[in-house]
């Protein structure tokens, strides 16, 4: 019996010894699982944080892209303005060349100039006597002969003030002086247009409107008619005369189809239509 008890005790001890490594192994696996779960949680948190940072970065990039788009649109408008000014300068230069090539340096002769009197038929006593209407009206005003060089210099000085130095107020003053001093010049229609532009860029829309209306009313058929009608529509819209402005823009589109002015008029009409939605 004693031997059997000893054998039982040995068996129990051996079983306990054999069971101890298994328990230790199970505990190690649990710890490993816990470590893996903790690691997964950390990685998930890092991924979430990374997603948040990525979203913030996307929003920031979208804002930067929009800012760049606005800058590009502004630059495109400025480039378009410079192109338009350059085209107009080229047109003005071509007009001056054409006038010079066609003998434009000669003073224009009107019925009231001394040249007209010199080329008239010899006066008879009856012809020398002033008529009642002439006598009542007083002496006819003397129109100074045109000076092409002075016209060119005055016109270019006014245009440079606007285009080169961006001095719209000075440009308006110089164009008014040009129109006063050279009322018979072939550049008068262009002077009225640039006078209107000088007022328009300073948002003096009422005076700009008057200048464009004068050009359209007194110099129909000039090269600046389409542009003047376009800017007339812009001024009317700026002054709250929307119906009249849209009508002017439609005239540009219909009468000057295919031109740069017509394209701008159609674009503005589309923008106005979107605003009405």
Phi, psi and omega in degrees: 000318180299321179294321180296322179296318179298318180296322179296317180296317179298320180296317180296316180298317180297321179295319179295318178298320181290329182282335184299312178301324180295318178296317178298323180294317178299320178297321179295319178295321178297319178296320179297317178300316179299316179298318179295320178295317178298317179297319179296320179297317178298316180295321177296316178297318177297320179295317178298315179297321177296320178295319179297315179297321178296318178296317178299320179294321178297316178299318179296317179296320178298320178295318179294320178298316179297319178297318178295322178297318178298319179296318179297317179298319178297315180295322179296320178296319179293320178296318178298320178298315180295321177297318181296318178296318180296318178298319181293321178297321178296319178297315179300319180295318178298320179296319180294318177299317180298320180294319179292318181293332180269012179085029183294349180290338180288144181291133177295140183255125176240165182301342184261355183278158177301328180298322180293320180293325182290327183270357180287165179295151179307138184282138173265166177306320180293323182288331181290333182285125180294146178288167181298319182295320180292319181296319180292325184282345181088178182296142180293140179296141179273121179264121181291142177301146181292144177240095184305322181296317179293320177302311182299317182295315181293318180295314182294324178297318179293319181292320179297324179300325181275312190276318185273318187252352179058038177257083187296320180297316179294321178299315179299318179297317182290323178291323175298319178296321178298314180296327178287319186274338184227061184293341181260005184291148175291347180269004182301314179302317178295323180296320177296320180297312183288334172297315177298320178296321180299320177287323185295317184291341176261012177062025173269072192293329182294314179291324176298318178301316180297318181296315180293322178295321178297316179299313182292325182281324186257345185224049178299140180092358179287165181294339182267006185297314182297313180295322180294319179294323176299310182290332174300314178298319178300315181297316180299318178295318180296331180272005179088005179267066190296316181298316179295321179296316179296322178297319179296318180295321178295324176299317179300313181298322184279315186280333185234044182303139178090351180271167177297322179297319179296320178298319179292322179296316180295321179296319180292323178296321178295320178296318178296323179295322178294324180293334181281347184285000000 
